[in-house]
Each structure stands twice: as structure tokens, then as C-alpha cells.
Amino acid sequence: MLNVKKQPLITEQEAAKRLCVSVHKLRADRHHSTGIPYVKIGKLVRYHPEDLDTFISEQKVTPL
């Protein structure tokens, strides 16, 4: 069965704004197969908001 996320997909522009990075940075990450998981629909790139939340959580650094 397909694992469908609950929130609607967002554009790369919306994702970049939410992460405070450029669209170019997201594109470079995709080109290098790094960064956030994404959905490709034809030529369109979309992100699941939950994946952005997970990515942000994984970047947390706790000082010693």
C-alpha cells in the first residue's frame, strides 16, 4: 500500500523559504543526491512538509 502523507505537497520555492535557503541550494542538493527527499511529478519538484520537519529535526546540534 502507498504511504500517503496527510499535508499537501509544497513547491521548491515554498520549501526554500521555509528553510531560509535558496532554490539554487535545494536544486544543488538534489543534483548531488543529498538533502531532503522530494517528489518528482513530470518536471515538477514538490516536497512533503513532514519531510522538511524531519530534516530540520535531524540538523539539531546539542552543545557539550
N, C-alpha and C positions, 0 to 999 in steps of 0.2 A: 504494500500500500504506500502511496506517496505521502511523504511528510510535508504537509502544507502549513506554512506559518500563518498566524492569525492577522497580523497587521499588513496593510497594503505595501507593495514594493515602493521604494523611493528611487529617484533619479540619482545619477552620479553627482550632479550639481547640489542636490539636497544633502547627499551624504558628505560631500566635501565641506559644505557649510557647517553641518553638524559636528564634524571632526576638526574644523578650523584648519583645513589643509586645502591645497589647490586641486582642481580637477586633474591637472597635469600629474600631480603626485599619485592620485588614485590610478591613473592610466599607466604610469610607470610601474607601479606595484603589480598591476595585472600583467603587464608585459614581462616582468621578471618572475611571475608566478608566486608573488608574496602578497602579504596584506590580507584584506578582508574577502571572504567568499562573496561571489556575485552571481547573478543570473543573467544569462545572455538570451535575449529574445530577438532573433534575427540580428540586426546590427545594434539593437538597443541593449544597454547595460543597466541593470537595476540591482538594488541592494535590499536585503531584508533588514528592517530596523533592529530586529533581535540580534542579527549578526554584528551590527555596529555596537550594540550594547555589550556583547560578549567580547569583541575586540578591545573596547575601552577598558573593560574589567581586567583583561589579561595584561594590560600595559601598566597596571598599578605597581608602583615601586614603594617598598616599605624600608625606610632608612634603618640602619642598625642601631 
